[in-house]
Amino acid sequence: MTIKAALSSVWVLAILSTGLPAWGQQNEDCMACHSEGLMGAPRVDFKSHKASIHGRHLCISCHADAANLPHPEKLAPVSCKTCHRIESQIYMNSDHGQAVARGLSEAAACKDCHGRTHTLLNSRNPQSPVNRKNIPDTCGRCHKDLKRMEKFKLSELQPVDSYAHTVHGEAFAQGKINAAVCSDCHGSHDLHGAANSSSRIFWRNIPETCGRCHNNALSAYQVSIHGQATRAGIKEAPVCTNCHGEHTIRSPKDPFSSSWTGAITKTCAGCHASERLTRKFDLPVDRLKTYMDTYHGLAYQRGDLMVANCASCHGFHDVLAHTDPRSSTHRSNLSNTCGKCHPGAGAQLAHGYVHGPPPANQHWSLRAATWFYLILIPLVIGGMILHNGLDFVKKLLRAGPPPPHGHPQDEMRMSLNERLQHGVLLLAFFWLGYTGFALKYSETWWAYPLALAAEDLRRSFHRWAALLFCLLGVYHAAYLAFSPRGREVLKSMLPRPEDVLQALRMPAFNAGLRRVPPHLSTPYNYIEKSEYWALIWGSVVMVISGGILVFSDFTLKHFPMWVSDLATAVHFYEAILACAAIAAWHFYWVIFDPDVYPMNWAWLTGYVRRKMR
């Protein structure tokens, strides 16, 4: 036994022999036994205790039944509510307190969060478990234990890990001590689940909870149509977490954030494309579809992050009904709203339809163009298929070699210059077709290779092909005007009355209505002439409509909104007509025609090899 322990024992025996009353007992009296753990007494580090928040109190303030020495061998459990009555009452009503009352040993009690009583530190002390910088770790001692938490069926399985990847968690990890921690959102002594109307994370209370830090956002939200609905008790009304997430809250600049520019439309559609919600609250049912059908919606589907999304027009926290004069989508404010992206064009755009008008409200030119192409495309392509189908069947059933046509020897049809023009046309046409339809139908499997590129690059692919197509058109016009060969080709390509007669007689012959086939013109017949002039006409239409769309700022500034809408429709339908015509008409006559199969080699060699009798 050390000298210190021996002296302590003597001191203990002296105290016990005197039987000191409670009113004279000091902490030093308790230290006699508990500082060294003599005679089986629990050992207490009185140095740490003195530095704790309880250090200024007497031991008997908590251990009242130890007031007389010697005290009973087994003391009553210490209750924090003896001093902390208000906090204890709040805690006992919380989820943790009620769990403790039910006898769940895993539930957090006072010491689990605040630390051991004898060493408990003030929350402002950086070493305290409930200091702001330590709260995620303190909560994580229980909530990181997945096995321990599994039986409680919590909605967030890994709350600490998910919090670490949020904008709050990342800011906290960077040392920004004011970043939100667990207790800021969930509470401390007053912690409740989301289903409890007293909880800080109960749907109706979430705006106030977030507003403790985000005051400006709260003020705007409370005025908004969403905030008004929340105060009216409509639980389906979106609150902060519906748009920003809960343990997935990220910076709006983060591509994984639900409030990121590229994700806002999808976030808003969660409610505004819901059949249940639109029916219940009598909301327009086609907001998402009509947006997706517009220039903005098509660009959004292609991944354009600069294009207007829901929040660009309606606002973020300050969303108001379009009938509210304060709303950014009110008729009187549309000019300024649209003008943010389209300087000088706001006045024109204010007379258009952002979501795309219903058919009854569309401009007459748009309705006319739609019906024109819906009738024209089936008639033209159907007529081509019928014409070529009759020709194909007739040639398949024909006995013997084909009848003579033109000269029996090789016939030169395309000069080197013309073959090069055809090669550039082939490249530009197919690249325009693929990139154009891939931009519109970006979610399809065949558009996936182009979808790997950024939106600006994808649009550039289409526009560079369009520029090549336009330059080819200028060159071809100059070739026809200034070269002898070009003028000869142009003269031969001019339509003549006999071309119309041949176009009528050939199907009649193939259908068995005529016994003798028509003699086709040389060097170019109605088949080649009709295709050539259809190409010229289609090219002019595509260049004009495409130019209107490429220079959209100029268009929207100087022309009514319906001009841009009309150009969009015409460009799309004309592209369908052109691609379908190439497949149904050109491919037949240069590939599948039995007289030239497997291919008309003129585009490579310049000569057509006619089959001899």
C-alpha positions as a printed Julia matrix, in Angstrom:
613×3 Matrix{Float64}:
   0.0     0.0      0.0
   1.35    3.42    -0.96
   1.76    6.21     1.61
  -1.04    8.17    -0.19
  -3.42    5.23     0.01
  -2.53    4.63     3.66
  -3.25    8.24     4.58
  -6.51    8.07     2.64
  -7.57    4.99     4.58
  -6.87    6.75     7.87
  -8.9     9.72     6.66
 -11.79    7.45     5.67
 -11.83    5.71     9.04
 -11.8     9.09    10.76
 -14.79   10.27     8.72
 -16.75    7.09     9.31
 -16.08    7.23    13.01
 -17.47   10.77    13.23
 -20.63   10.1     11.16
 -20.65   13.48     9.36
 -24.1    14.85     8.54
 -25.06   15.77     4.96
 -24.96   19.49     5.45
 -21.26   19.47     6.19
 -20.17   16.98     3.5
 -17.92   18.34     0.73
 -16.6    16.79    -2.47
 -13.27   16.28    -0.72
 -15.03   13.87     1.63
 -16.13   11.77    -1.38
 -12.67   11.96    -2.86
 -11.29   10.14     0.15
 -12.76    6.89    -1.16
 -13.68    7.49    -4.8
 -10.48    9.1     -6.04
  -8.63    5.83    -5.44
 -11.56    3.42    -5.51
 -10.93    2.24    -1.95
 -12.94   -0.61    -0.42
 -14.59   -1.35    -3.78
 -15.93    2.18    -4.28
 -16.35    3.27    -7.94
 -13.34    5.28    -8.97
 -13.97    8.86   -10.06
 -11.47   11.1    -11.84
 -12.09   14.21    -9.74
  -9.7    16.27   -11.84
 -11.82   15.66   -14.94
 -14.97   16.08   -12.9
 -13.84   19.49   -11.67
 -13.23   20.58   -15.29
 -16.68   19.37   -16.35
 -19.84   21.44   -16.43
 -20.91   19.69   -13.18
 -17.59   20.38   -11.49
 -18.92   23.28    -9.43
 -21.66   21.18    -7.89
 -21.46   18.96    -4.81
 -21.54   15.23    -5.36
 -24.57   15.0     -3.1
 -26.46   17.31    -5.48
 -26.94   14.25    -7.66
 -26.25   11.46    -5.14
 -28.63   12.74    -2.44
 -28.79    9.38    -0.67
 -25.01    9.59    -0.06
 -25.4    12.62     2.18
 -24.59   10.72     5.37
 -21.44    8.74     5.84
 -21.19    5.93     5.71
 -23.74    5.98     2.85
 -25.68    2.9      1.71
 -23.64    0.47    -0.29
 -26.08    0.64    -3.21
 -27.21    4.14    -4.16
 -30.32    5.02    -6.11
 -29.83    5.75    -9.86
 -29.16    9.39   -10.62
 -31.87   11.14   -12.65
 -30.96   14.11   -14.82
 -34.5    15.46   -14.53
 -33.81   16.39   -10.91
 -32.12   19.51   -12.24
 -33.03   19.5    -15.93
 -36.76   19.28   -15.55
 -37.81   21.1    -18.73
 -35.28   19.31   -20.97
 -36.25   15.97   -19.43
 -39.94   16.57   -20.01
 -39.25   17.45   -23.67
 -36.95   14.45   -24.03
 -39.46   12.0    -22.53
 -41.97   13.02   -25.23
 -39.42   12.47   -28.0
 -38.94    9.26   -29.95
 -35.78    8.48   -27.99
 -37.44    9.17   -24.62
 -40.48    7.07   -25.4
 -38.25    4.23   -26.56
 -36.31    4.38   -23.3
 -39.59    4.35   -21.38
 -40.57    1.17   -23.27
 -37.35   -0.46   -22.11
 -35.41   -0.37   -25.37
 -31.78   -0.43   -24.33
 -30.59    0.73   -27.77
 -32.48    4.03   -27.48
 -30.33    7.1    -26.83
 -30.4     8.33   -23.22
 -28.79   11.49   -21.83
 -25.31   10.02   -21.44
 -25.33    8.57   -24.97
 -25.35   12.06   -26.43
 -23.88   14.28   -23.7
 -21.27   11.9    -22.35
 -20.61   10.52   -18.84
 -21.98   12.6    -16.0
 -18.69   13.09   -14.17
 -16.91   14.35   -17.28
 -19.77   16.09   -19.06
 -18.68   19.24   -20.92
 -20.49   22.37   -21.98
 -21.84   22.16   -25.55
 -19.61   25.12   -26.47
 -16.54   23.09   -25.53
 -14.93   21.6    -28.69
 -14.42   18.33   -26.77
 -18.11   17.95   -25.94
 -19.99   15.22   -27.86
 -22.82   17.72   -28.4
 -20.6    20.48   -29.72
 -21.65   21.28   -33.3
 -18.5    19.87   -34.82
 -19.01   16.53   -33.05
 -22.76   15.99   -33.57
 -22.54   13.89   -36.77
 -20.09   11.55   -35.04
 -22.2    11.48   -31.88
 -25.36   10.57   -33.77
 -23.33    8.2    -35.89
 -22.34    6.07   -32.91
 -25.81    4.56   -33.12
 -27.03    5.4    -36.59
 -23.96    4.12   -38.39
 -24.57    0.67   -36.92
 -26.77   -0.82   -39.66
 -27.35   -4.06   -37.8
 -28.41   -2.21   -34.68
 -30.72    0.12   -36.58
 -32.23   -2.54   -38.85
 -34.98   -3.59   -36.49
 -36.31   -0.01   -36.2
 -37.14    0.19   -39.94
 -35.86    3.75   -40.31
 -36.57    5.43   -43.66
 -32.92    6.47   -44.0
 -30.75    3.37   -43.75
 -27.37    5.16   -43.82
 -28.13    8.67   -42.6
 -24.6     9.64   -41.61
 -23.0     8.44   -44.83
 -25.69   10.01   -47.01
 -25.43   13.27   -45.04
 -21.69   13.37   -45.74
 -22.38   13.64   -49.48
 -24.93   16.44   -49.18
 -24.15   20.12   -49.61
 -24.45   20.46   -45.84
 -22.18   17.53   -45.1
 -19.55   18.64   -47.58
 -19.56   22.18   -46.17
 -19.29   20.76   -42.66
 -16.33   18.59   -43.68
 -14.63   21.71   -45.04
 -14.79   23.27   -41.58
 -17.82   25.49   -42.11
 -19.16   25.12   -38.61
 -22.46   26.84   -39.42
 -23.38   24.14   -41.93
 -26.5    22.23   -40.89
 -25.91   19.17   -38.73
 -28.31   16.47   -37.53
 -29.8    18.44   -34.64
 -30.55   21.5    -36.79
 -33.07   19.55   -38.85
 -34.17   16.76   -36.51
 -33.94   18.56   -33.17
 -32.13   17.38   -30.06
 -34.28   16.75   -26.97
 -37.4    17.21   -29.11
 -36.51   14.68   -31.82
 -39.52   13.05   -33.52
 -40.16   11.02   -36.65
 -41.5    12.64   -39.81
 -45.04   11.34   -39.14
 -45.32   13.24   -35.86
 -46.93   16.66   -36.34
 -44.62   18.04   -33.6
 -41.51   16.99   -35.54
 -39.29   19.51   -37.2
 -39.3    17.27   -40.27
 -43.1    16.88   -40.38
 -44.11   18.02   -43.86
 -45.86   21.17   -42.7
 -42.94   22.2    -40.46
 -40.15   21.63   -42.99
 -40.22   25.17   -44.47
 -39.78   26.68   -41.01
 -37.02   24.21   -40.18
 -35.07   25.01   -43.34
 -35.95   28.69   -43.0
 -33.95   28.98   -39.79
 -30.9    29.14   -42.02
 -32.43   30.01   -45.39
 -34.49   33.05   -44.43
 -34.73   34.61   -47.88
 -35.84   31.36   -49.49
 -38.48   30.91   -46.77
 -39.87   34.41   -47.31
 -40.24   33.81   -51.04
 -41.69   30.33   -50.53
 -44.34   31.51   -48.06
 -45.71   33.92   -50.66
 -45.64   31.33   -53.44
 -48.56   29.16   -54.5
 -46.8    26.16   -52.98
 -46.32   27.91   -49.65
 -49.95   29.03   -49.6
 -51.07   25.46   -50.21
 -48.85   24.14   -47.41
 -50.3    26.62   -44.92
 -53.78   25.58   -46.06
 -52.99   22.03   -44.97
 -52.57   20.46   -48.42
 -50.04   17.77   -47.67
 -49.33   17.12   -51.36
 -47.99   20.67   -51.76
 -44.22   20.59   -52.31
 -42.0    21.71   -49.46
 -38.22   22.11   -49.44
 -37.45   18.39   -49.34
 -39.73   17.56   -52.27
 -37.54   19.6    -54.59
 -34.14   19.52   -52.89
 -34.26   16.1    -51.27
 -33.63   15.09   -47.67
 -30.37   13.28   -47.13
 -29.65   13.85   -50.83
 -29.56   17.66   -50.73
 -26.84   18.87   -53.05
 -25.74   22.15   -54.54
 -27.81   23.28   -57.54
 -24.52   23.24   -59.45
 -24.06   19.54   -58.72
 -25.26   17.31   -61.62
 -26.55   14.82   -59.04
 -28.81   17.43   -57.43
 -32.55   17.32   -58.01
 -32.45   21.12   -58.32
 -29.66   21.06   -60.92
 -30.51   22.81   -64.18
 -30.65   19.53   -66.06
 -32.9    17.88   -63.46
 -35.42   20.61   -62.64
 -37.92   19.58   -65.31
 -37.91   16.0    -64.03
 -38.28   17.24   -60.45
 -41.28   19.42   -61.28
 -42.78   16.64   -63.38
 -42.87   14.45   -60.28
 -46.03   16.34   -59.32
 -47.18   18.07   -62.48
 -47.1    14.87   -64.57
 -48.86   12.84   -61.88
 -52.31   11.79   -63.01
 -53.48   11.46   -59.4
 -52.39   14.97   -58.41
 -53.52   16.71   -61.58
 -56.96   15.18   -61.2
 -57.25   15.92   -57.5
 -56.27   19.58   -57.81
 -57.65   20.2    -61.3
 -54.24   21.03   -62.75
 -53.46   20.96   -66.49
 -52.65   17.36   -67.37
 -50.36   18.03   -70.32
 -47.78   20.44   -68.88
 -44.86   18.07   -69.34
 -45.87   16.81   -72.78
 -46.6    20.27   -74.2
 -43.27   21.51   -72.87
 -41.39   18.57   -74.37
 -42.95   19.27   -77.77
 -41.61   22.84   -77.88
 -38.19   24.09   -78.95
 -37.19   24.3    -75.28
 -38.41   20.79   -74.53
 -36.71   19.24   -77.54
 -33.45   20.96   -76.63
 -33.83   19.78   -73.03
 -34.21   16.18   -74.17
 -30.99   16.58   -76.12
 -29.2    17.69   -72.95
 -29.04   21.44   -73.6
 -28.46   22.96   -70.15
 -28.82   26.53   -71.39
 -32.38   26.09   -72.58
 -35.3    27.35   -70.51
 -36.67   24.87   -67.97
 -39.59   25.11   -65.57
 -37.77   27.34   -63.09
 -36.47   29.65   -65.81
 -40.01   30.87   -66.47
 -41.96   30.09   -63.3
 -39.27   30.82   -60.73
 -37.88   28.71   -57.92
 -39.16   29.48   -54.44
 -41.45   32.25   -55.68
 -43.69   30.23   -58.02
 -47.06   31.93   -58.46
 -50.15   31.22   -60.53
 -50.02   32.75   -64.0
 -53.12   34.78   -63.08
 -51.26   36.53   -60.24
 -49.91   39.93   -61.41
 -46.74   39.23   -59.4
 -46.07   36.01   -61.31
 -43.23   35.88   -63.83
 -45.62   34.06   -66.18
 -48.37   36.66   -65.91
 -49.17   38.13   -69.31
 -47.86   41.56   -68.28
 -44.52   40.11   -67.16
 -43.82   37.65   -69.97
 -41.91   40.17   -72.03
 -39.34   40.61   -69.25
 -39.28   36.9    -68.42
 -38.6    35.81   -72.0
 -36.27   38.77   -72.51
 -33.84   37.38   -69.92
 -32.74   34.77   -72.46
 -33.89   36.47   -75.67
 -32.94   40.17   -75.46
 -35.25   42.28   -77.57
 -37.53   39.34   -78.4
 -39.64   39.38   -75.26
 -42.47   41.39   -76.76
 -42.87   38.91   -79.62
 -42.6    35.85   -77.39
 -45.23   37.21   -75.01
 -47.79   36.52   -77.75
 -46.75   32.9    -78.18
 -47.22   29.67   -76.25
 -44.39   28.44   -74.05
 -45.95   25.02   -73.51
 -47.22   24.74   -77.04
 -50.81   25.72   -77.78
 -53.65   23.23   -77.93
 -54.59   22.4    -81.53
 -57.59   24.75   -81.43
 -55.37   27.71   -80.46
 -52.52   27.03   -82.88
 -51.82   29.56   -85.6
 -53.65   28.62   -88.77
 -50.38   28.26   -90.69
 -49.12   25.62   -88.27
 -52.36   23.64   -88.53
 -52.29   23.96   -92.32
 -48.68   22.8    -92.58
 -49.35   19.84   -90.31
 -52.34   18.67   -92.31
 -50.51   19.32   -95.6
 -47.65   17.01   -94.68
 -49.88   14.42   -93.01
 -51.69   14.09   -96.34
 -48.7    14.63   -98.64
 -46.27   12.17   -97.08
 -48.54    9.08   -97.27
 -49.65   10.0   -100.81
 -46.15   10.6   -102.16
 -44.42    7.7   -100.45
 -47.39    5.41  -101.05
 -47.39    6.37  -104.72
 -43.65    5.67  -104.98
 -44.03    2.27  -103.39
 -46.95    1.39  -105.68
 -45.12    2.61  -108.8
 -41.91    0.74  -107.99
 -43.72   -2.3   -106.68
 -45.49   -2.76  -110.01
 -42.18   -2.33  -111.84
 -40.45   -4.87  -109.59
 -43.15   -7.51  -110.01
 -43.31   -6.98  -113.77
 -39.56   -7.49  -114.12
 -39.55  -10.55  -111.89
 -42.26  -12.2   -113.99
 -40.6   -11.19  -117.27
 -39.33  -14.06  -119.44
 -36.01  -13.64  -121.23
 -33.56  -10.75  -121.12
 -34.64   -7.16  -120.55
 -35.72   -5.09  -123.57
 -33.12   -2.75  -125.08
 -32.76    0.6   -123.44
 -30.43    3.31  -124.67
 -27.16    2.22  -126.19
 -25.93   -1.38  -125.95
 -22.49   -0.25  -124.89
 -21.43    1.4   -121.66
 -23.06    4.8   -121.28
 -21.3     7.66  -119.46
 -23.72    9.32  -117.06
 -21.66   11.17  -114.42
 -18.41   13.06  -114.87
 -15.75   13.04  -112.16
 -16.94   16.46  -110.98
 -20.52   15.2   -110.73
 -19.42   12.05  -108.91
 -17.57   14.16  -106.35
 -20.67   16.34  -105.9
 -22.75   13.19  -105.44
 -20.28   11.86  -102.85
 -20.43   15.08  -100.81
 -24.23   15.08  -101.12
 -24.42   11.48   -99.92
 -22.22   12.23   -96.91
 -24.02   15.45   -95.97
 -27.52   14.03   -96.49
 -27.08   10.94   -94.39
 -25.21   12.77   -91.65
 -27.92   15.43   -91.58
 -30.61   12.77   -91.37
 -28.92   10.83   -88.58
 -27.91   13.81   -86.45
 -31.26   15.53   -86.97
 -33.42   12.6    -85.92
 -30.96   11.68   -83.16
 -31.38   15.17   -81.73
 -35.16   14.84   -81.71
 -35.28   11.22   -80.54
 -32.28   11.36   -78.23
 -33.56    8.59   -75.96
 -33.61    5.9    -78.67
 -30.97    3.19   -78.88
 -29.78    4.2    -82.32
 -29.12    7.76   -81.12
 -26.88    6.52   -78.29
 -23.53    7.07   -80.1
 -24.39   10.73   -80.65
 -25.75   11.04   -77.1
 -22.25   10.38   -75.76
 -21.21   13.84   -76.95
 -22.12   17.08   -75.21
 -25.2    18.94   -76.4
 -23.23   21.75   -78.03
 -21.12   19.24   -79.92
 -24.18   17.28   -81.04
 -25.81   20.4    -82.43
 -22.52   21.35   -84.05
 -22.43   17.99   -85.87
 -25.82   18.72   -87.42
 -25.02   22.34   -88.25
 -21.63   21.6    -89.8
 -23.33   19.02   -92.01
 -25.94   21.64   -92.9
 -23.19   24.13   -93.78
 -21.52   21.53   -96.01
 -24.9    20.88   -97.66
 -25.41   24.61   -98.29
 -21.91   25.08   -99.72
 -22.53   22.13  -102.01
 -25.76   23.77  -103.16
 -23.94   27.0   -103.99
 -21.25   25.12  -105.86
 -23.82   23.06  -107.78
 -25.67   26.21  -108.83
 -22.41   27.71  -110.08
 -21.59   24.43  -111.87
 -24.92   24.51  -113.69
 -24.56   28.17  -114.6
 -20.94   28.45  -115.66
 -19.69   25.09  -116.95
 -20.62   23.71  -120.4
 -21.26   20.27  -118.94
 -23.43   21.78  -116.19
 -25.53   23.74  -118.67
 -25.97   20.58  -120.72
 -27.14   18.62  -117.67
 -29.54   21.39  -116.64
 -31.04   21.54  -120.12
 -31.49   17.76  -120.16
 -33.09   17.84  -116.69
 -35.8    20.35  -117.62
 -39.28   18.74  -117.48
 -41.07   18.17  -120.77
 -44.65   17.21  -121.67
 -43.58   13.72  -122.75
 -42.23   13.12  -119.23
 -45.77   13.35  -117.89
 -47.02   10.9   -120.51
 -44.2     8.47  -119.7
 -45.01    8.72  -116.0
 -48.59    7.67  -116.75
 -47.81    4.97  -119.32
 -45.13    3.14  -117.34
 -47.4     2.15  -114.37
 -50.14    1.29  -116.85
 -47.76   -1.05  -118.68
 -46.54   -2.64  -115.45
 -50.13   -3.15  -114.31
 -51.0    -4.91  -117.58
 -53.14   -2.08  -118.95
 -50.76   -1.42  -121.87
 -49.05   -4.01  -124.05
 -46.08   -1.88  -125.08
 -43.76   -0.13  -122.61
 -43.15    3.59  -123.13
 -39.88    4.69  -124.65
 -38.11    6.6   -121.88
 -36.32    9.86  -122.63
 -32.54   10.03  -122.75
 -30.22   10.87  -121.18
 -32.6    11.52  -118.26
 -36.14   10.19  -117.95
 -39.05   11.16  -115.73
 -37.75    8.91  -112.92
 -34.48   10.82  -112.63
 -35.97   14.25  -113.35
 -38.66   13.93  -110.68
 -36.06   12.92  -108.11
 -33.68   15.73  -109.06
 -36.26   18.51  -108.83
 -37.71   17.05  -105.63
 -34.19   17.28  -104.19
 -33.89   20.92  -105.27
 -37.3    21.8   -103.81
 -36.67   19.94  -100.56
 -33.25   21.53  -100.19
 -34.68   25.03  -100.48
 -37.37   24.26   -97.89
 -34.87   22.7    -95.47
 -32.34   25.54   -95.82
 -34.97   28.23   -95.21
 -36.64   26.48   -92.28
 -33.28   25.44   -90.8
 -31.94   28.97   -91.09
 -34.95   30.29   -89.18
 -34.18   27.85   -86.37
 -30.41   28.38   -86.32
 -30.76   32.16   -86.1
 -33.55   31.91   -83.54
 -32.68   35.12   -81.69
 -33.05   37.15   -84.9
 -36.23   35.28   -85.81
 -37.84   35.75   -82.41
 -36.89   39.42   -82.34
 -38.33   40.34   -85.75
 -41.08   37.82   -86.41
 -44.12   36.48   -84.57
 -43.75   33.3    -82.53
 -45.72   31.27   -85.07
 -42.93   31.71   -87.64
 -40.5    29.75   -85.47
 -43.14   27.13   -84.69
 -43.96   26.77   -88.39
 -40.29   26.38   -89.29
 -39.89   23.67   -86.66
 -42.85   21.69   -88.01
 -41.9    22.09   -91.67
 -38.25   21.17   -91.02
 -39.32   17.98   -89.26
 -41.93   16.84   -91.77
 -39.76   17.7    -94.77
 -36.94   15.63   -93.25
 -39.28   12.65   -92.95
 -40.44   13.09   -96.54
 -36.87   13.38   -97.88
 -35.55   10.32   -96.06
 -38.59    8.23   -96.94
 -38.33    9.28  -100.62
 -34.67    8.29  -100.78
 -35.51    4.88   -99.35
 -38.61    4.26  -101.49
 -37.53    5.86  -104.79
 -33.77    6.38  -105.14
 -32.7     3.12  -103.5
 -35.02    1.15  -105.73
 -33.77    2.58  -109.02
 -30.06    2.42  -108.14
 -30.0    -0.82  -106.11
 -33.12   -2.99  -106.08
 -34.21   -2.53  -109.7
 -33.66   -6.01  -111.22
 -32.12   -4.38  -114.3
 -29.27   -2.82  -112.27
 -29.03   -5.06  -109.21
 -26.82   -5.3   -107.18
 -26.02   -1.65  -107.92
 -25.89    1.11  -110.49
 -22.16    1.75  -110.52
 -22.36    5.17  -112.15
 -21.81    6.98  -108.84
 -18.38    5.29  -108.66
 -17.3     4.68  -112.28
 -19.41    7.28  -114.09
 -20.88    4.63  -116.44
 -24.13    2.69  -116.53
 -23.64   -0.87  -117.8
 -26.76   -1.68  -119.79
 -27.75   -5.31  -120.05
 -27.62   -6.63  -123.62
 -30.52   -8.4   -125.25
